[in-house]
Amino acid sequence: MNLAEQIDQLVGRGFSEERAETIVLMREAAIIIFDAFPETLVLVGGANLVLFQDGVRHSADLDFFPVSGELPDVAKLSEVLLTDLAPLAKLLNLHPLNLKTISSEEGQIKLMLSSNNGTALFTVDITKIGSVLNSGIDELPLEATAVNREANIKFVSRDQLLLNKAEAFLLRRNLKTRDAYDAMDLLAKGASLTGNLRNHLEDMLYGEFDADRIRERIGQVDAKRCRAELKDTLPDEIYQNLEKQDFQPLRDALTRIFHDWL
């Protein structure tokens, strides 16, 4: 699929043309990273939803978990991104790209990529926080759009991603309604928590989250929080439908996920 076809497909899913271009650039970055650091990372989070789960909520975070336990070298990571993203950035009129290291502390790497006019495009975030079960990893070969690169992209499966979203919904210091939306979307696409995934969630809940605490957290998915976080990241038709229902589908999805512990 060429560049124009990729953008048209994303626009057809409800993204603006500008955001569609950013997503194509994120896809290129993922291929470049996996080509440079094979067998090191797995793609998680919002970019996984957009690139591999047909998600329509815009995410400007390219999140990875280091399955090998080792983090990539920051200097090499920055070099390959700036060098190999340049051809696509030129086609998108974003060249020269700027890359800023936000964090390179032990256990975490966070980079911010911005366009030639200083507009923030997306972050590359690699952190050891969290966990990914080996049984929850899928793999797919992808070809780059503007450079001669091909890589096997490892990304967490739909079910594993649902577990990650359930954990994040409860564990984040500041509640994110995007976790609730993503969980609802994954359930609608057939994701489920069974076997080891369910056991992993139960272990996390044990001694930390009783029924009252879970219900309280679900109740915090209110209209004010949803408007602030989701209005600008969802296609208007989808957002308006949720708002008309006072965002009850999000709370219903969370209740379904945590039903056994309520």
Phi, psi and omega per residue, in radians:
M1 nan 2.173 -3.106
N2 -1.387 3.109 -3.054
L3 -1.043 -0.842 -3.110
A4 -1.081 -0.693 3.141
E5 -1.158 -0.688 3.099
Q6 -1.087 -0.784 -3.126
I7 -1.144 -0.770 3.125
D8 -1.054 -0.706 3.139
Q9 -1.118 -0.737 3.140
L10 -1.191 -0.698 3.075
V11 -1.085 -0.656 3.093
G12 -1.121 -0.417 3.093
R13 -1.474 -0.137 3.066
G14 2.025 -0.004 3.105
F15 -1.419 2.603 3.006
S16 -1.202 2.832 3.139
E17 -1.081 -0.689 3.134
E18 -1.088 -0.782 3.135
R19 -1.233 -0.582 3.083
A20 -1.080 -0.708 3.106
E21 -1.119 -0.692 3.106
T22 -1.108 -0.714 3.139
I23 -1.127 -0.714 3.092
V24 -1.076 -0.685 3.106
L25 -1.172 -0.652 3.092
M26 -1.135 -0.704 3.093
R27 -1.061 -0.772 3.118
E28 -1.075 -0.736 3.137
A29 -1.093 -0.705 3.121
A30 -1.076 -0.752 3.126
I31 -1.106 -0.764 3.141
I32 -1.089 -0.757 -3.118
I33 -1.147 -0.772 -3.134
F34 -1.222 -0.512 3.078
D35 -1.200 -0.679 -3.111
A36 -1.397 -0.530 -3.082
F37 -2.260 1.155 -3.130
P38 -1.177 2.633 3.089
E39 1.080 0.371 -3.075
T40 -1.955 -0.674 -2.948
L41 -2.199 2.872 2.958
V42 -2.372 2.419 -3.100
L43 -1.451 2.254 -3.134
V44 -2.216 -3.084 2.939
G45 1.274 -2.782 -2.994
G46 -1.106 -0.629 3.126
A47 -1.133 -0.627 3.054
N48 -1.016 -0.797 3.133
L49 -1.035 -0.770 -3.097
V50 -1.247 -0.791 -3.021
L51 -1.387 -0.557 -2.996
F52 -2.189 -0.181 -3.103
Q53 -2.087 0.263 3.129
D54 1.007 0.548 3.115
G55 -1.192 2.679 -3.139
V56 -2.054 -0.025 3.063
R57 -1.457 2.140 -3.110
H58 -1.178 2.381 3.060
S59 -2.273 2.347 3.109
A60 -1.898 0.497 -3.111
D61 -2.193 2.097 3.037
L62 -1.732 1.661 -2.988
D63 -1.757 2.382 3.125
F64 -2.271 2.669 2.997
F65 -2.075 2.307 -3.098
P66 -1.424 1.634 -3.076
V67 -1.129 -0.446 -3.141
S68 -1.428 -0.196 -3.080
G69 1.543 -0.233 -3.128
E70 -1.812 2.414 3.063
L71 -1.580 2.548 3.082
P72 -1.101 2.724 3.028
D73 -1.195 2.206 -3.033
V74 -1.104 -0.713 -3.119
A75 -1.119 -0.763 3.130
K76 -1.175 -0.718 3.126
L77 -1.034 -0.815 -3.135
S78 -1.116 -0.710 -3.106
E79 -1.127 -0.819 -3.095
V80 -1.192 -0.597 3.117
L81 -1.148 -0.889 -3.105
L82 -1.133 -0.686 -3.107
T83 -1.256 -0.877 -2.990
D84 -1.494 -0.260 3.037
L85 -1.502 -0.230 -3.077
A86 -1.002 -0.794 -3.123
P87 -1.039 -0.748 3.127
L88 -1.230 -0.676 3.110
A89 -1.052 -0.628 3.096
K90 -1.141 -0.740 3.121
L91 -1.107 -0.537 -3.108
L92 -1.645 0.084 -3.124
N93 1.048 0.648 3.122
L94 -1.951 -0.094 -3.081
H95 -1.369 2.494 0.001
P96 -1.452 2.486 3.098
L97 -1.380 2.682 3.061
N98 -2.046 2.425 -3.126
L99 -2.237 2.140 -3.118
K100 -2.036 2.316 3.061
T101 -1.472 1.970 3.114
I102 -1.478 -0.682 -3.132
S103 -2.657 2.432 3.028
S104 -2.482 0.610 3.135
E105 -1.298 2.913 -3.140
E106 -1.017 2.205 3.104
G107 1.576 -0.052 -3.126
Q108 -2.695 2.436 2.976
I109 -2.251 2.273 3.084
K110 -2.385 2.095 3.120
L111 -2.076 2.577 3.083
M112 -2.046 2.154 3.103
L113 -1.779 2.286 3.120
S114 -2.303 2.837 -3.067
S115 -1.463 -3.124 -3.115
N116 -1.132 -0.354 3.114
N117 -1.759 0.176 3.079
G118 1.559 0.017 3.130
T119 -1.251 2.225 3.116
A120 -1.159 2.308 -3.128
L121 -1.805 -1.041 3.091
F122 -2.884 2.881 3.082
T123 -1.846 2.684 2.944
V124 -1.953 2.026 -3.009
D125 -2.176 2.069 3.126
I126 -2.109 2.061 -3.077
T127 -2.446 2.580 3.106
K128 -1.504 -0.079 -3.122
I129 -1.233 2.288 -3.130
G130 1.794 -2.995 -3.126
S131 -2.657 2.660 3.087
V132 -2.345 2.160 3.112
L133 -1.320 2.481 -3.139
N134 -1.018 -0.576 -3.137
S135 -1.273 -0.160 -3.081
G136 -1.822 0.451 -3.110
I137 -2.034 2.232 3.025
D138 -1.854 2.883 -3.100
E139 -2.506 2.436 -3.110
L140 -2.594 2.278 3.079
P141 -1.354 2.375 3.100
L142 -2.308 2.531 3.064
E143 -1.797 2.431 3.103
A144 -1.186 2.822 -3.087
T145 -1.556 -0.709 -2.989
A146 -2.089 -0.040 3.075
V147 -2.300 2.809 -3.139
N148 -1.435 1.359 -3.119
R149 -2.386 2.473 2.998
E150 -2.475 2.437 -3.113
A151 -2.581 2.658 3.001
N152 -1.491 1.970 -3.115
I153 -1.547 2.124 3.052
K154 -1.680 2.235 -3.117
F155 -2.473 2.626 -3.116
V156 -1.194 2.520 -3.113
S157 -1.192 2.935 3.135
R158 -1.027 -0.758 -3.125
D159 -1.192 -0.748 3.117
Q160 -1.094 -0.671 3.125
L161 -1.131 -0.632 3.079
L162 -1.102 -0.715 3.072
L163 -1.071 -0.798 3.139
N164 -1.041 -0.713 -3.130
K165 -1.210 -0.668 3.106
A166 -1.105 -0.758 3.126
E167 -1.150 -0.789 -3.118
A168 -1.093 -0.658 -3.130
F169 -1.020 -0.680 -3.118
L170 -1.523 -0.572 -2.955
L171 -1.576 -0.386 -3.141
R172 -1.064 2.413 3.079
R173 -1.063 -0.772 3.080
N174 -1.896 2.072 -3.091
L175 -0.987 2.403 3.074
K176 -2.041 2.074 3.136
T177 -1.220 -0.296 3.070
R178 -1.115 -0.545 3.076
D179 -1.121 -0.698 3.120
A180 -1.163 -0.755 3.125
Y181 -1.100 -0.806 -3.110
D182 -1.090 -0.692 3.102
A183 -1.091 -0.748 3.098
M184 -1.072 -0.770 -3.125
D185 -1.116 -0.730 3.132
L186 -1.145 -0.723 3.078
L187 -1.048 -0.747 -3.135
A188 -1.120 -0.447 3.130
K189 -1.575 0.060 3.055
G190 1.775 0.106 3.117
A191 -1.188 2.606 3.119
S192 -2.650 2.808 3.118
L193 -1.999 1.838 3.128
T194 -2.352 2.928 3.052
G195 0.986 -2.274 -3.074
N196 -1.100 -0.568 3.135
L197 -1.145 -0.779 3.097
R198 -1.116 -0.753 3.138
N199 -1.074 -0.657 3.131
H200 -1.126 -0.746 3.107
L201 -1.127 -0.742 3.136
E202 -1.076 -0.718 3.106
D203 -1.086 -0.676 3.129
M204 -1.170 -0.659 -3.102
L205 -1.288 -0.551 -2.993
Y206 -1.005 2.151 3.086
G207 1.364 -0.118 -3.091
E208 -2.000 -0.667 -3.048
F209 -2.280 1.833 3.036
D210 -1.538 3.119 -3.063
A211 -1.011 -0.753 -3.097
D212 -1.119 -0.692 -3.116
R213 -1.210 -0.654 3.106
I214 -1.163 -0.791 3.123
R215 -1.053 -0.698 3.134
E216 -1.075 -0.735 -3.138
R217 -1.141 -0.764 3.126
I218 -1.080 -0.695 3.138
G219 -1.108 -0.364 3.140
Q220 -1.361 -0.122 3.052
V221 -1.406 1.300 -3.051
D222 -1.795 3.054 -3.060
A223 -1.084 -0.687 -3.101
K224 -1.076 -0.838 -3.133
R225 -1.152 -0.720 -3.115
C226 -1.129 -0.738 3.119
R227 -1.071 -0.774 -3.075
A228 -1.112 -0.593 -3.006
E229 -1.824 -0.495 -2.991
L230 -1.809 -0.433 -3.027
K231 -1.005 -0.684 -3.065
D232 -1.596 -0.030 -3.067
T233 -2.027 -0.074 3.137
L234 -2.013 2.628 2.976
P235 -0.951 2.478 -3.006
D236 -0.983 -0.740 -3.097
E237 -1.080 -0.739 3.137
I238 -1.183 -0.756 3.129
Y239 -1.093 -0.814 -3.105
Q240 -1.073 -0.655 3.119
N241 -1.113 -0.718 3.108
L242 -1.180 -0.713 -3.126
E243 -1.116 -0.675 3.112
K244 -1.061 -0.497 3.138
Q245 -1.676 0.261 -3.122
D246 0.968 0.492 3.094
F247 1.097 0.377 3.129
Q248 -1.052 -0.605 3.106
P249 -0.999 -0.537 3.110
L250 -1.195 -0.789 -3.139
R251 -1.180 -0.617 3.102
D252 -1.121 -0.692 -3.140
A253 -1.133 -0.743 3.119
L254 -1.132 -0.695 3.098
T255 -1.085 -0.665 3.110
R256 -1.138 -0.723 -3.140
I257 -1.124 -0.762 -3.035
F258 -1.724 0.248 -3.035
H259 -0.912 -0.742 -3.066
D260 -1.169 -0.256 -3.096
W261 -1.994 0.186 3.139
L262 -1.821 nan nan
